[in-house]
Amino acid sequence: MKLVIVTVVEDFEPEVLRLFKEAGIEQFSGSDIDGYKDQASVLKAASWFPSTKGGVESSLFFSFTDTDKISRLFKLIEAFNSKLDTENPIRAVVVPIENYI
């Protein structure tokens, strides 16, 4: 069992949900997050009364799942990202789990 973490801009959230389903990952959690690309935007967002929203509306998904499902998900994400013309592709990482209950 491993932990897969996926981040994506809000526009691609439906695609991530489709890719999870296609990979056979049916149990996962998600959360809305703000994404930042540089230090200046973080500082603007941290001020008491920011004039503009500093972050990009994004989503984070994670699942504790089997290696074979993660491999399928990564292949699907690579195929999806290869067709994009944006600087905001779907990002994913895998974290090994040493123990779990």
C-alpha positions as CSV (number, residue, x, y, z in Angstrom):
1,M,0.0,0.0,0.0
2,K,1.2,3.5,-0.9
3,L,-0.1,7.0,-0.6
4,V,-0.7,8.9,-3.9
5,I,-1.2,12.7,-3.8
6,V,-2.5,14.6,-6.8
7,T,-2.8,18.3,-7.2
8,V,-4.6,20.1,-10.0
9,V,-6.0,23.5,-10.9
10,E,-9.7,23.7,-10.4
11,D,-10.4,23.6,-14.1
12,F,-9.1,20.0,-14.4
13,E,-10.8,18.6,-11.3
14,P,-13.4,16.7,-13.3
15,E,-10.6,15.1,-15.3
16,V,-8.8,13.9,-12.2
17,L,-12.0,12.3,-10.9
18,R,-12.4,10.5,-14.2
19,L,-8.7,9.4,-14.1
20,F,-9.1,8.0,-10.6
21,K,-12.1,6.0,-11.7
22,E,-10.4,4.8,-14.8
23,A,-7.4,3.7,-12.7
24,G,-9.7,1.7,-10.3
25,I,-9.1,4.1,-7.4
26,E,-12.6,4.4,-5.9
27,Q,-11.7,5.5,-2.4
28,F,-10.0,8.8,-2.0
29,S,-10.2,12.1,-0.3
30,G,-10.1,15.6,-1.6
31,S,-9.8,19.2,-0.5
32,D,-9.9,22.7,-2.1
33,I,-6.5,24.5,-1.8
34,D,-4.8,27.6,-3.1
35,G,-1.7,27.1,-5.3
36,Y,1.2,29.5,-5.4
37,K,4.1,29.7,-7.9
38,D,6.3,32.4,-6.3
39,Q,7.1,33.9,-3.0
40,A,5.6,37.3,-3.9
41,S,2.1,35.9,-4.3
42,V,2.4,34.1,-0.9
43,L,3.3,37.4,0.8
44,K,0.4,39.3,-0.9
45,A,-2.1,36.6,0.3
46,A,-0.7,36.7,3.8
47,S,-1.3,40.5,4.3
48,W,-4.2,41.6,6.5
49,F,-6.2,43.1,3.6
50,P,-5.0,41.8,0.3
51,S,-6.3,43.7,-2.7
52,T,-6.3,40.5,-4.9
53,K,-6.5,36.9,-4.2
54,G,-2.9,35.6,-4.2
55,G,-3.4,31.9,-4.9
56,V,-4.8,29.9,-7.8
57,E,-7.9,27.8,-6.9
58,S,-6.8,24.2,-6.9
59,S,-7.6,20.8,-5.6
60,L,-5.7,18.2,-3.7
61,F,-6.7,14.5,-3.8
62,F,-5.1,11.6,-2.0
63,S,-5.6,7.9,-1.6
64,F,-4.1,5.0,0.2
65,T,-4.1,2.3,-2.5
66,D,-2.3,-0.5,-4.3
67,T,0.8,0.0,-6.4
68,D,-0.8,-1.4,-9.6
69,K,-3.6,1.2,-9.4
70,I,-1.1,4.0,-8.9
71,S,0.9,2.8,-11.9
72,R,-2.3,2.9,-14.0
73,L,-3.1,6.4,-12.7
74,F,0.4,7.7,-13.5
75,K,0.1,6.4,-17.1
76,L,-3.3,8.1,-17.5
77,I,-2.0,11.4,-16.0
78,E,1.1,11.3,-18.3
79,A,-1.2,10.8,-21.3
80,F,-3.5,13.6,-20.2
81,N,-0.6,16.0,-19.5
82,S,1.0,15.3,-22.9
83,K,-2.0,16.9,-24.6
84,L,-2.1,20.0,-22.5
85,D,-0.9,23.4,-23.6
86,T,-0.6,25.0,-20.1
87,E,1.9,25.5,-17.3
88,N,-0.5,23.9,-14.9
89,P,-0.4,20.1,-15.5
90,I,-1.8,17.5,-13.2
91,R,0.9,16.8,-10.6
92,A,1.2,13.5,-8.6
93,V,3.6,12.0,-6.1
94,V,3.7,8.6,-4.4
95,V,4.7,8.2,-0.8
96,P,5.5,4.7,0.6
97,I,3.7,3.7,3.8
98,E,5.8,1.8,6.3
99,N,3.0,0.9,8.7
100,Y,-0.8,1.3,8.8
101,I,-3.8,0.1,10.8
